[in-house]
Amino acid sequence: MSIKSLIINPGSTSTKIAVFEDENMLFDQTLRHSNEELAPFNHIIEQMDFRKNIILDFLKEKNFDLNTLNVCVGRGGLVKPIPGGTYTVNEALAEALKTGVQGEHASNLGGLLAREIGDPLGIPSYIVDPVVVDEMQEVARISGCPEIPRTAIGHPLNQKAMGRKFAKENGKKYEDLNLVIVHMGGGVSCAAHDHGKMIDIFNALDGDGAFSPERAGGVPVGGLIKLCFSGKYSEAQVRKMFVGEGGLNAYLHNNSMMDCRKNMEAGDQKAKLIIDAFIYQVSKNIGSMATVLKGKVDQIILTGGIAYEKYVTEGITERVGFIAPVTVYKGEDELLALAQGGLRVLNGEEEAKIYE
Protein backbone atom coordinates (compact mmCIF):
# COMPACT_ATOMS: atom_id res chain seq x y z
CA MET A 1 0.00 0.00 0.00
CA SER A 2 1.38 3.41 -0.96
CA ILE A 3 1.72 6.27 1.50
CA LYS A 4 0.62 9.81 0.69
CA SER A 5 2.42 12.63 2.49
CA LEU A 6 1.76 16.36 2.71
CA ILE A 7 5.07 18.19 3.11
CA ILE A 8 5.26 21.74 4.48
CA ASN A 9 8.40 23.88 4.43
CA PRO A 10 7.75 27.49 5.55
CA GLY A 11 10.14 30.31 4.68
CA SER A 12 10.08 33.95 5.69
CA THR A 13 7.99 35.08 2.69
CA SER A 14 6.77 31.79 1.23
CA THR A 15 5.49 28.33 2.14
CA LYS A 16 6.68 25.43 -0.01
CA ILE A 17 4.35 22.45 -0.04
CA ALA A 18 4.30 19.14 -1.86
CA VAL A 19 2.29 15.94 -1.95
CA PHE A 20 4.18 12.69 -2.33
CA GLU A 21 3.04 9.15 -2.99
CA ASP A 22 5.84 7.18 -1.36
CA GLU A 23 8.95 8.92 -2.78
CA ASN A 24 7.22 10.15 -5.94
CA MET A 25 6.17 13.79 -5.95
CA LEU A 26 2.62 14.20 -7.25
CA PHE A 27 2.83 18.00 -7.24
CA ASP A 28 4.46 20.89 -5.42
CA GLN A 29 3.92 24.61 -5.10
CA THR A 30 5.65 27.63 -3.60
CA LEU A 31 2.95 29.77 -2.01
CA ARG A 32 4.35 33.30 -1.83
CA HIS A 33 3.32 35.86 0.77
CA SER A 34 3.58 39.58 0.03
CA ASN A 35 4.86 42.13 2.53
CA GLU A 36 1.35 43.58 2.64
CA GLU A 37 -0.13 40.21 3.58
CA LEU A 38 2.43 39.65 6.35
CA ALA A 39 2.38 43.23 7.68
CA PRO A 40 -0.47 42.69 10.19
CA PHE A 41 1.51 39.98 12.04
CA ASN A 42 3.96 41.12 14.70
CA HIS A 43 5.25 37.61 15.33
CA ILE A 44 5.67 34.62 13.04
CA ILE A 45 3.50 32.39 15.23
CA GLU A 46 0.59 34.74 14.50
CA GLN A 47 0.77 33.69 10.82
CA MET A 48 -0.43 30.16 11.62
CA ASP A 49 -4.06 30.44 10.49
CA PHE A 50 -3.11 32.65 7.54
CA ARG A 51 -0.66 30.08 6.17
CA LYS A 52 -2.87 27.09 6.99
CA ASN A 53 -5.79 28.58 5.07
CA ILE A 54 -3.59 29.33 2.06
CA ILE A 55 -2.37 25.71 2.03
CA LEU A 56 -5.89 24.31 2.34
CA ASP A 57 -7.24 26.67 -0.33
CA PHE A 58 -4.50 25.60 -2.74
CA LEU A 59 -5.18 21.91 -2.13
CA LYS A 60 -8.88 22.55 -2.70
CA GLU A 61 -8.09 24.26 -6.00
CA LYS A 62 -6.09 21.18 -6.98
CA ASN A 63 -9.16 19.06 -6.16
CA PHE A 64 -6.97 17.07 -3.80
CA ASP A 65 -8.80 14.91 -1.28
CA LEU A 66 -7.23 15.48 2.14
CA ASN A 67 -8.70 12.21 3.36
CA THR A 68 -6.27 10.28 1.13
CA LEU A 69 -3.31 11.57 3.17
CA ASN A 70 -1.49 9.24 5.55
CA VAL A 71 0.91 11.71 7.17
CA CYS A 72 1.84 15.40 7.38
CA VAL A 73 5.52 16.36 7.70
CA GLY A 74 6.78 19.87 8.44
CA ARG A 75 10.20 21.46 8.48
CA GLY A 76 11.59 21.51 12.01
CA GLY A 77 12.23 24.77 13.82
CA LEU A 78 14.42 26.32 16.51
CA VAL A 79 13.65 23.98 19.38
CA LYS A 80 16.27 22.85 21.90
CA PRO A 81 19.27 20.89 20.57
CA ILE A 82 18.17 17.33 19.79
CA PRO A 83 19.60 14.22 18.08
CA GLY A 84 18.72 13.69 14.45
CA GLY A 85 15.63 11.77 13.44
CA THR A 86 11.90 12.02 12.81
CA TYR A 87 9.94 13.50 15.72
CA THR A 88 6.23 13.26 16.48
CA VAL A 89 4.70 16.71 16.90
CA ASN A 90 3.43 16.12 20.44
CA GLU A 91 2.33 18.75 22.97
CA ALA A 92 5.87 19.39 24.20
CA LEU A 93 7.24 19.88 20.69
CA ALA A 94 4.30 22.06 19.65
CA GLU A 95 4.83 24.29 22.69
CA ALA A 96 8.57 24.56 21.96
CA LEU A 97 7.81 25.56 18.36
CA LYS A 98 5.27 28.14 19.50
CA THR A 99 7.59 29.79 22.00
CA GLY A 100 10.67 29.54 19.78
CA VAL A 101 13.09 28.08 22.31
CA GLN A 102 16.14 29.21 20.33
CA GLY A 103 14.55 32.04 18.41
CA GLU A 104 11.71 33.12 16.17
CA HIS A 105 11.91 31.68 12.65
CA ALA A 106 9.44 30.72 9.92
CA SER A 107 10.57 27.10 10.14
CA ASN A 108 8.95 26.96 13.59
CA LEU A 109 5.60 26.91 11.77
CA GLY A 110 6.40 23.71 9.85
CA GLY A 111 5.58 21.21 12.56
CA LEU A 112 2.68 23.29 13.85
CA LEU A 113 1.04 23.49 10.42
CA ALA A 114 1.56 19.75 9.93
CA ARG A 115 -0.22 19.09 13.23
CA GLU A 116 -3.01 21.59 12.55
CA ILE A 117 -3.81 19.85 9.28
CA GLY A 118 -3.03 16.29 10.38
CA ASP A 119 -4.93 16.11 13.67
CA PRO A 120 -8.45 16.65 12.23
CA LEU A 121 -7.68 13.95 9.67
CA GLY A 122 -6.53 11.51 12.37
CA ILE A 123 -3.07 11.11 10.85
CA PRO A 124 0.37 11.61 12.43
CA SER A 125 2.44 14.77 12.06
CA TYR A 126 6.24 14.89 12.20
CA ILE A 127 9.30 17.09 11.83
CA VAL A 128 12.59 15.72 10.46
CA ASP A 129 16.22 16.64 11.22
CA PRO A 130 15.75 20.34 12.13
CA VAL A 131 18.65 22.82 11.97
CA VAL A 132 19.21 22.39 15.72
CA VAL A 133 20.23 18.72 15.41
CA ASP A 134 23.14 18.27 17.82
CA GLU A 135 25.01 14.97 17.88
CA MET A 136 28.44 16.44 18.62
CA GLN A 137 30.78 14.41 20.78
CA GLU A 138 31.68 16.25 23.98
CA VAL A 139 35.34 16.75 23.05
CA ALA A 140 34.19 18.66 19.95
CA ARG A 141 32.39 21.25 22.06
CA ILE A 142 35.58 22.56 23.68
CA SER A 143 36.65 25.81 22.03
CA GLY A 144 39.46 27.07 24.27
CA CYS A 145 37.16 29.62 25.91
CA PRO A 146 34.70 28.10 28.43
CA GLU A 147 32.23 30.93 27.91
CA ILE A 148 32.01 30.17 24.17
CA PRO A 149 31.53 26.44 23.51
CA ARG A 150 31.39 25.18 19.93
CA THR A 151 27.80 24.54 18.85
CA ALA A 152 26.05 22.62 16.08
CA ILE A 153 24.14 24.66 13.52
CA GLY A 154 24.15 23.46 9.96
CA HIS A 155 22.14 21.62 7.33
CA PRO A 156 21.35 18.24 8.93
CA LEU A 157 18.24 17.62 6.82
CA ASN A 158 20.11 17.75 3.51
CA GLN A 159 23.35 16.32 4.90
CA LYS A 160 21.70 13.21 6.33
CA ALA A 161 19.49 12.81 3.24
CA MET A 162 22.55 12.85 0.99
CA GLY A 163 24.34 10.40 3.29
CA ARG A 164 21.39 8.02 3.04
CA LYS A 165 21.19 8.54 -0.73
CA PHE A 166 24.83 7.60 -1.19
CA ALA A 167 24.45 4.56 1.05
CA LYS A 168 21.36 3.33 -0.80
CA GLU A 169 23.00 3.78 -4.20
CA ASN A 170 25.90 1.66 -3.02
CA GLY A 171 23.91 -1.09 -1.32
CA LYS A 172 24.88 0.00 2.18
CA LYS A 173 23.33 1.62 5.25
CA TYR A 174 24.02 5.22 6.26
CA GLU A 175 24.53 3.95 9.80
CA ASP A 176 27.40 1.71 8.65
CA LEU A 177 29.47 4.44 7.00
CA ASN A 178 31.98 7.15 7.91
CA LEU A 179 31.33 10.20 5.75
CA VAL A 180 32.49 13.79 5.44
CA ILE A 181 29.62 15.80 3.97
CA VAL A 182 29.74 19.45 2.93
CA HIS A 183 26.60 21.48 2.22
CA MET A 184 27.49 24.56 0.17
CA GLY A 185 24.77 27.19 -0.16
CA GLY A 186 24.19 30.64 1.34
CA GLY A 187 25.93 29.09 4.33
CA VAL A 188 28.48 26.28 4.35
CA SER A 189 28.47 23.39 6.81
CA CYS A 190 31.03 20.59 6.86
CA ALA A 191 30.38 17.63 9.14
CA ALA A 192 31.86 14.29 10.15
CA HIS A 193 29.22 11.54 10.04
CA ASP A 194 30.25 8.57 12.16
CA HIS A 195 27.89 5.63 11.60
CA GLY A 196 24.80 7.83 11.32
CA LYS A 197 25.77 10.53 13.83
CA MET A 198 27.07 14.02 13.02
CA ILE A 199 29.76 13.95 15.69
CA ASP A 200 31.38 17.25 14.68
CA ILE A 201 30.40 20.14 12.42
CA PHE A 202 31.70 23.55 11.41
CA ASN A 203 28.90 25.90 12.44
CA ALA A 204 27.28 27.30 9.31
CA LEU A 205 26.08 30.51 10.95
CA ASP A 206 28.11 31.85 13.83
CA GLY A 207 31.69 32.20 12.63
CA ASP A 208 33.16 28.74 12.20
CA GLY A 209 34.80 27.09 9.22
CA ALA A 210 34.89 28.27 5.60
CA PHE A 211 33.36 31.53 4.45
CA SER A 212 30.31 31.31 2.18
CA PRO A 213 28.47 33.59 -0.25
CA GLU A 214 26.99 35.58 2.65
CA ARG A 215 28.91 34.60 5.80
CA ALA A 216 32.42 35.35 6.96
CA GLY A 217 33.08 31.99 8.62
CA GLY A 218 36.01 31.73 11.02
CA VAL A 219 38.07 34.92 11.24
CA PRO A 220 41.18 35.88 13.28
CA VAL A 221 39.94 36.50 16.83
CA GLY A 222 42.39 39.31 17.60
CA GLY A 223 41.24 41.31 14.61
CA LEU A 224 37.62 40.68 15.50
CA ILE A 225 38.13 42.00 19.03
CA LYS A 226 39.76 45.17 17.71
CA LEU A 227 36.95 45.68 15.21
CA CYS A 228 34.26 45.24 17.87
CA PHE A 229 35.88 47.77 20.21
CA SER A 230 36.93 50.27 17.54
CA GLY A 231 33.84 52.37 18.17
CA LYS A 232 33.08 52.39 14.45
CA TYR A 233 30.32 49.80 14.45
CA SER A 234 27.27 48.81 16.47
CA GLU A 235 26.66 45.18 17.45
CA ALA A 236 24.01 44.92 14.73
CA GLN A 237 26.44 46.26 12.12
CA VAL A 238 29.14 43.80 13.13
CA ARG A 239 26.68 40.91 13.05
CA LYS A 240 25.52 41.89 9.57
CA MET A 241 29.16 42.18 8.48
CA PHE A 242 29.67 38.52 9.38
CA VAL A 243 26.23 37.08 8.56
CA GLY A 244 24.61 38.52 5.46
CA GLU A 245 27.34 40.76 4.11
CA GLY A 246 30.34 38.51 4.68
CA GLY A 247 32.12 36.06 2.38
CA LEU A 248 31.63 36.61 -1.36
CA ASN A 249 29.42 39.59 -0.60
CA ALA A 250 32.21 41.34 1.31
CA TYR A 251 34.92 40.77 -1.29
CA LEU A 252 33.00 40.81 -4.56
CA HIS A 253 29.69 42.52 -3.67
CA ASN A 254 27.84 39.54 -5.07
CA ASN A 255 26.36 36.55 -3.23
CA SER A 256 26.02 34.35 -6.33
CA MET A 257 28.84 31.87 -6.85
CA MET A 258 27.63 31.42 -10.42
CA ASP A 259 27.92 35.16 -11.16
CA CYS A 260 31.34 35.34 -9.52
CA ARG A 261 32.51 32.33 -11.53
CA LYS A 262 31.31 33.98 -14.77
CA ASN A 263 33.23 37.14 -13.83
CA MET A 264 36.31 35.00 -13.19
CA GLU A 265 35.97 33.39 -16.62
CA ALA A 266 35.72 36.88 -18.13
CA GLY A 267 39.12 37.70 -16.66
CA ASP A 268 38.32 39.08 -13.18
CA GLN A 269 41.43 38.07 -11.22
CA LYS A 270 40.00 39.12 -7.85
CA ALA A 271 36.99 36.87 -8.41
CA LYS A 272 39.37 33.99 -9.18
CA LEU A 273 41.35 34.63 -6.00
CA ILE A 274 38.24 34.66 -3.80
CA ILE A 275 36.73 31.54 -5.41
CA ASP A 276 40.06 29.75 -5.06
CA ALA A 277 40.13 30.82 -1.40
CA PHE A 278 36.65 29.34 -0.94
CA ILE A 279 37.86 26.05 -2.44
CA TYR A 280 40.94 26.21 -0.21
CA GLN A 281 38.95 26.80 2.99
CA VAL A 282 36.31 24.14 2.30
CA SER A 283 39.10 21.66 1.55
CA LYS A 284 40.77 22.50 4.87
CA ASN A 285 37.46 21.86 6.64
CA ILE A 286 37.18 18.45 4.97
CA GLY A 287 40.73 17.60 6.03
CA SER A 288 39.88 18.56 9.61
CA MET A 289 36.80 16.33 9.65
CA ALA A 290 38.85 13.48 8.23
CA THR A 291 41.03 13.65 11.34
CA VAL A 292 37.86 13.55 13.49
CA LEU A 293 37.14 10.21 11.81
CA LYS A 294 40.77 9.17 12.34
CA GLY A 295 41.32 8.99 8.60
CA LYS A 296 38.72 6.25 8.16
CA VAL A 297 36.55 8.05 5.60
CA ASP A 298 34.40 5.95 3.26
CA GLN A 299 33.28 8.87 1.10
CA ILE A 300 33.34 12.65 0.83
CA ILE A 301 30.05 14.16 -0.37
CA LEU A 302 29.63 17.67 -1.79
CA THR A 303 26.08 18.98 -1.99
CA GLY A 304 24.01 22.18 -2.01
CA GLY A 305 23.52 24.85 -4.65
CA ILE A 306 27.23 25.56 -5.12
CA ALA A 307 27.73 21.89 -6.02
CA TYR A 308 26.45 22.88 -9.48
CA GLU A 309 29.70 24.82 -9.95
CA LYS A 310 32.10 22.38 -11.63
CA TYR A 311 35.10 24.66 -11.08
CA VAL A 312 34.45 24.52 -7.33
CA THR A 313 33.74 20.79 -7.01
CA GLU A 314 36.71 19.84 -9.20
CA GLY A 315 38.96 22.20 -7.22
CA ILE A 316 37.90 20.65 -3.92
CA THR A 317 38.20 17.11 -5.31
CA GLU A 318 41.76 17.83 -6.47
CA ARG A 319 42.71 18.84 -2.93
CA VAL A 320 40.91 16.18 -0.89
CA GLY A 321 40.67 13.20 -3.25
CA PHE A 322 43.63 11.55 -1.51
CA ILE A 323 41.50 11.20 1.64
CA ALA A 324 38.57 9.34 0.08
CA PRO A 325 36.53 9.22 -3.14
CA VAL A 326 34.33 12.27 -3.74
CA THR A 327 30.65 12.20 -4.76
CA VAL A 328 28.81 15.33 -5.90
CA TYR A 329 25.05 15.67 -5.39
CA LYS A 330 24.02 18.96 -6.99
CA GLY A 331 21.50 21.12 -5.16
CA GLU A 332 19.22 19.86 -2.44
CA ASP A 333 15.75 18.37 -2.17
CA GLU A 334 14.41 19.25 1.25
CA LEU A 335 10.83 18.34 0.35
CA LEU A 336 11.83 14.79 -0.59
CA ALA A 337 14.08 14.55 2.50
CA LEU A 338 11.11 15.46 4.71
CA ALA A 339 8.89 12.93 2.94
CA GLN A 340 11.52 10.23 3.38
CA GLY A 341 11.67 10.95 7.12
CA GLY A 342 7.96 10.27 7.49
CA LEU A 343 8.17 7.19 5.26
CA ARG A 344 10.94 5.65 7.35
CA VAL A 345 8.65 5.74 10.38
CA LEU A 346 5.49 4.55 8.66
CA ASN A 347 7.39 1.77 6.89
CA GLY A 348 8.87 0.59 10.19
CA GLU A 349 12.49 1.43 9.27
CA GLU A 350 12.87 3.62 12.37
CA GLU A 351 10.80 4.67 15.35
CA ALA A 352 9.46 8.19 15.70
CA LYS A 353 11.33 10.05 18.42
CA ILE A 354 9.62 11.87 21.26
CA TYR A 355 10.50 15.46 22.14
CA GLU A 356 10.57 16.03 25.90
Disulfide bonds with the S-S distance in Angstrom:
none
